[in-house]
Amino acid sequence: MVRGRLNELPDELILTILSMLPTSLHLFSVNFSSDDESVASLLRICPYLEYLVLHQTRYGVHGDFPLLWFSLSSLKSLYLCSVIFSGNNSVTRLLESCPVLESLVINQTKCDYEMFEVVLPPRSCLSSLKTLHLLSVNFSGDESVAKLLESCKALEDLVIARTKDDNVWLFNVTVPTLKRLSINNAKGKRVDAPGFVINAPVLERLNIKDTVSNFLMFGYMPEVTTADIEVVCDQSENLIGSLTFIQHLSLCSPTSKTPYTSGTVFFFLERLELCTCSTRWANLLGSILSDAPRLQSIKLTSKCGAPFKRPMELWTEPTVVPECLLKHLEILEWREYDGTEQERKVAAYILANTTCLKMATFSTRCGDKCTELNKMFRVSEICQLVFE
């Protein structure tokens, strides 16, 4: 009856009415079930809904209820926060109702079965998905992660926050279209999980904080220009060797080896932030100086927030003054400078050999260290020393 009356209205009035319907909806603490039509009815009257948040919500489809219980044909963004799923294929059925979904965030979602255990059909909403956040999500195993990512044919932005109970041994991120990847694996210790394999040939930005894994492998990623890497395991020589086109690198690694093979050149690297938490950070700095001929800015800091500094290994000067010191380096910033014997040697070498240095900033708690630094020879006549 209502439909008949609506059809009798002028087209302009119908469009006006439809334009007043909400395009975003936030459902908090509701029962979203095939046994209760109230929520489904609400969604059916929002044909232009584009953004939906389900927060602390129960969602369940039971028995032989039709797969498309309702359709969210215009939905582009779905946020699932602390959602409890029940019933076989509940997650799959919800996603199947969103054919044009572009952004999916799953945050601490619980199921009475493992998440994404069922293979999603080829024409599922994931084929149009561009952004995916998996925050504390449980899987049925390594294969379910691979199948999920395989379904995301257009994925560009991926965020992963792992927990020790996610049922994944090796997290394999193989996504040909991925441009931005952020990984946080810093919650809970696991002895049985080696870590990550990352294959993303067109990746542009990489952010990874992994204080748990004992394995991390990067495939060839020539498009990466910005990377923030904080890891604790003793990595192989190939940790950053595939990032040869990188422009901005922030690195924290306690590895006892240089994390790239001999002969690697970071020709485009302009900005380096290096963590000073490891014992041989200074020798790693020397290696990067020699292998990054266009380096313009260096920041030395305890970026991982380590409670104390380990004693430095003996500083070994590069056999030849690096090209970046002779031609390009302009900015030096050194946080938590303590003025130990080895730190003084590093500072003296940089100041004495960097011909284009414009500013050197030292953050130190001891006034006498400032006096020592002021007395060091500076080859650059325009260099300003700044103390904080």
N, C-alpha and C positions, 0 to 999 in steps of 0.2 A: 504493500500500500504506500509506504514511504517512497519506495523507488518510483512508483508511478507518478506521484506528486512531483518528485524531483525532475523527472523527464519533462514535465509540463512547464518548468521554469525556463526563462530565456537563457541562452548560452552564457551571456556575460555574467548573469547573476550566479549561475552554477560555478563558473570559474572563480568568482569572488568568494563564494562559500568554501570552495576547495582550498583557496589560497590562505584561508584563515585557520586551516587545520595545522596542528603542530608538525614541525620537521625534526624535532628532537624530543626524547622522552627518557626520563630517569626513573626506573622502578626499584624501590628499596624495600627489602624484606617482604616479598610477596610470594605466594604459592603459584608457580607457573607449571600447570599440569594438564595433561589431556583429560583428567577427570574433572577439571574445573574450567569452564568456558569463559570466565570473567576476563582474564588477561588477554586471551585470544580475541575476544570480542573487542576489547579496547584497541588492540593492534590492527584489527580489520578496518576500523573507522579512521585509521591514519595512513591512507594510501601513499602519501608523500613523505613518510618518515625516513630520514636520512641518518640520524644518529640515535643509537639506543644504548643505554647503560642498564645492566642488570647487576644490582648490588645486594649482597647477602640474600640471594633469591634461591628458591628451590625450583628446579626445572626437571620435569619427568614426563616421558612418553612411554606408556605401557601397552602390552598386548599387541594386537594387530591394528593399532590406530594408524590411519593414513599417514604416509611420509610427509606430505605437505598439509599439515594440520592447519596452517595459515601461511600466508606468503608476505614477506617483507621485500617486495620487488624493487623498492627504491632505496633500500638501506645501504649506506656506503661505509658506515663506521659502527662497530659493535665492541662494547667494553664489558667484559665479564669479570666481576670482582667478587671473590668469595662466594661463587655460585656452587650450589650442591646439585649435581646431576644424578638422576636415578633412572633406571630402566635401560634396556638394551638399545644402543645406538642413539641415545639422547643427544649427544654432542653432534653427531653426523646429521641428525634430523633438523636440529636448530640451524646449522650452517647451510643445509640444503634449501632452507626457506629464504636465504639471502643471496640471490643469483648474481648481484653486481657489487658485492662487498669489496671494499678497497683497503679497509683498515680493521685489524682484529687485535684486541688486547685481552689476554687471559692472565689474570692476576690471582694467585693462590686459590685456584678453583679446585674443588674436590669432587670425586666421583666414587660411586660404589663399584666401579670397574676402572681399569686403567684408561687414561685419556688417549684418544686417537688410536685406539686399538683396531678400529675398522678402517679399511682402505676407502677413502672418499672417492666417489665416482668422478670420471674425467671432466664432466661438465659442472662440477661443484663450484661454489662461490670462490674457492681458493684460486681458480684460474685467473681471476681478475684482481687478486689480492696484491697490494703494493707494500703494505706495512704490516708486520707481524711482531707482536711482543709476547714472549713466553716467559712469564714470571712465576717461578715456583710451580711449574706444571709437572704432573706425573705422566709417564708414558708406559707402554707395555714392554718397552725394550729398545735397543738400538735401531732395529728395523723400522719401528713406528715413526721415529724421528726422520729417518731417510724418506719414508713414504710421504709423510706430511710435507716436507720441503719439496719433494718432487712434484707435488700437486700445485705448488705455488709458481706457476709459469711466468708471472710478471713481477715477482717479489723484488723490491729495491731496498727496503729498510727492515733489518732484523735485529731485535733486541732479545737477549737470552739472560735470564738470571736463574742459575741452577741451585738445587738443594741436594742434600746427601741422599734423599729418598726418592729421587726422580726415576729410578730403575734404568738409567742409561749408563753404560760402561764407557763407550767411546762416542762422543757427540760429533757426528759427521755433518759438517755444514758444506754441502756441495750445491751451490745455487748459481747458475750461469748469469743471471740478470742482476745479482745483488750489488748494490752500490755503497751501502752503509751497514756496518756490523758493529754491535756493541755487546760485549760479554762480561757478565759479572759472576764469577765463581769463587766467592769468598765466604760462603756460609757452610760451616761444618766440615770436618775432616773425613775423607773417605780413602781407605787403603786400596779398594778394589777398582777405582776408576782412573784410568790413565789420563783422560782429558779430551782434547779437541783435535780434529783434522779439518782444516779450512781450505776449500777450493772455490774461489770466487774470482774469476779472471778479469771482471770489470769493476771490482771493488775500488772505491775511491777513499773511504774513511774507515779506519779500524780503531776500535777502542776495546781493550781487553784487560780485565783485572782478574787474575787467576792465582789465588794463594793456596790452592788445594791440589791441583793436578800435578802429575809427574810426567806428563807428555803433552807436547804442543807442536803441531806440524802445519806449516803454511805451504800451500801450492804456489804456483807462479802467479803473482798479482801485480802486473806492471802498471796498473792504473792508480794504485794507492799513492796519494799525495800527503795524507795526514794520518799519523798513527800514534796512539797512546798505549804503550804496552807495559804492564806491570805483572811480572810472573815471579814465582819463587823457586821453581824446580831448576835443576842444573840442565839447561837446554843444550841441544846439539848445535853444531856450527851453522845450521840452516835456519835459525830462528828468524832473523831479519834479512837473510840473503836474497829473498825474493822481492824485497821492497826497494829495488834499486832506483825507482823513479820518485821516491818519496821526497817531499819538500820540507815537511815539519815532522819531527820525530821526538816523542817523549818516551824514554826507556828506563825501566827499572828491572834489573836482572842480576841475581847473585851468581850467575854462571862463572865457572873458573876458566872458561874458554871464551875467545872472541866469538860472538853469536852470528858469525857469517864467515864464509870461506875466504881464504886468501885470494887476492886479486879482484874482489868485489869493489866496485866504485859507486859511491852515492853521488853521482854527478849533479843532481838537482837539489840536494839537501841544503837548505838555507838556515833552518832554525833547529837547534838541538837542545832538549831538556834532558839531563842525565841525572839519575838518582845516585846519591853518594853513600848508600847504605852498605854496599858490598866492599870487600877488602881490596879489590883490584879495579875499582871504578876509574882510577886515574890512568891506568894503563889501557883500559877500554877507551877512555877519552883520547889518549894518544893515537890509538888505532883509527878511530873515527876521524880525527883531525887529518890524518894522512890520507884517508880514503874519501873525504868529502871536500873536494877542491873549491867549492863555492860557498862554503859555510859562512854565514854572516852574523849569527847570534848564538850564544851559548848561555844556558842557565844551568847551574849546578845546585842541587837541592836534595834534601831527604824527602822526596815526594811521596813515599809510601808510609810516612809517619812512623818509621822505626824508632823505638824508645831510646836506643843508643847507637852510636857509630862503632863499627868494628875497626880495629887498627888497620891502617892502610898498608898495603904491600909497598915495597920500595918503588918509587917513581922512576921509570926508565924513559929518558927523553927520546923522541923520534930521532933516528939517525940523520935524517934530512929535515930541515924546517918545512913543515907542510905548506902547500900552496895557499891554502885558505888563510893562514896567518900572514903570509906575505902580501896578499892581494885583496882579500874580501872581508875578513872578520872585523866587525865594527862594535859589537855589543858583548860584554861579559857581565853576567850577573851571578854572584856566588852567595847562596844562602847558607846559614849556619857555618860560617867560616871560623874555624878554631885556631888557625895559625900554628898547627903542628909542623914539625920539620918537613914532612912530606908535602903537606898542603902549601907551605911556603915555597918549596921547590916548583910545584905546579904553577902557582901564581907568578913567581919570578920568571919562569920560562915563557908564559903567555905574554906578560907585559914587555919582556925584552925582545920578543920576536914578532909581535903583531903590529905591522907598520900602519894599518888603517884604523886602529882602535880609536873609537870616539868616546866611549864611556865604559868604565869598569866599576860596578857596584858591588860592595862587600857588606854583608850583614853579619856583624860580630858583636859579642857581648863584652869584649875586652878592649879598652881604649888603647893599650899598648900595641895591639895588633894593627891598629890604624897607623901608628907611627912607623911600624916596620914596613907596611905596605907603601907608605909615602916615600920611604927611602929607596925603594926598589927602582931600578932603571927602567924607564919607559922609552921604547924606540919611537913611538908615535908622539909627535909634538902637540897634537890636538887632543890627546886623551885626558879626560876628566875622571878623577877618582871620587866616588861617592860612597859615604859610609852611613850605614843605618843601624 
